[in-house]
Amino acid sequence: MTHELESILLSYQSKKQKGIRCVLASVVDLDGSSYRKPGVRMLIDENQKTIGAVSGGCVEKDIVFQSLKVFESGKSLMMSYDGRYRLGCEGNLFILIEPIDLTDDLINLILNQIENRNPLKLKTYYRRELSSYENLGTEILFKNNSIKFHKKLDFDSEDLEFEQHLPAKFKLFIIGAEHDTVALTQMTNHLGWIVEIIASPDEQKELSYFDGANALHLLSFEEIKELEVDKETAILLMTHSLQKDLQYLLALEGKFPLYFGLLGPKKRKEDLLNKLLEFKPDIDLKYISQLKGPMGLDLGGESAHEIGLSILSEILSVNRKSDAIPLSQKKGSIHD
């Protein structure tokens, strides 16, 4: 949800520069089940336009209507929605609508943290009693200070705390610049991931060719070794050249992303690993064991976009530690 917060802040910054006031609605607590969980947020401006969502679309109109009280009073408002009657779910949502008043400097500070892929910690102070409160609201915590979304925010001993940890934005490195890479980048547009394409310096491609990608790097194999890879990263090897894949795997030795996928059938993976071991017999076996190939879930995909969907689905399941089974076969609730 890091990218959702980023979208809200960018929208708020734009509206603030135009003199348009905004409030922020956040799901802070939940009894039972709901379409979305605590931590989701929606920005509402004084013209009743919104960015983001707090449900599947069932309650947003009423929240916009209730937000008028916050614009009028300047106080935060606690609300509740019983899903048995209004949402088609079995849960009871608790939602805080609060004023938001951040300077450009503070907005940019938060956005820079997101851009630099630093995790964020948010605390929202709320109550389950439905009423207006001056002091309730949200703050973002840093090492030595915090940023309050409005100036009257002040913790009281009777207040409850909802704490949220947002990870660094997920990064996807796609090595290869063929048509299936284009299809894959198009599929990532709404996931909020940072997508960067890596190709050899002789590729005659520009960033505009890859709709949805954030960057294109034309790197030598030596330069690939300097690639920064962490556990909020996935690497996909999609060059369609066995020789290039071998050179990339050698250059990436020692990199352990969350997900490392190889394009192609099992036979191609076996051939590639045999050549890798033949070329470098002492290569770290842990490095080899992480390689997934064929990559993707078995969705029956045939077109480039369908195959891209299966690849992204597997990455998401690994990132969320999900078994990727049909929900109809899952025991218990959808979200454990």
Protein Blocks (a to p, Z undefined) as FASTA:
>chain_A
ZZmmmmmmmmmmmmmmnopacdddddfbdehjdfbdchiacdddfkopaedjfbeolmmm
mmmmmmmmmmmnopacdddddfklmnopabdcddddddddddfklmmmmmmmmmnopacd
ddddddfbdcddfkbccddddfkbccdfbfklccdfkbccdddddddddddddedjbfkl
mmmmmmmmmnopacdddddfklccdfklmghiabdcdddfklmmmpccdfkbccddfehp
aklmmmmmmmmgoiacfbdcdeddfklmmmmmmmmmmmmmmbcfklmmmpgcdedddehp
abfmlmmmmmmmmmmmmmnopahiafklpgcjfbZZ
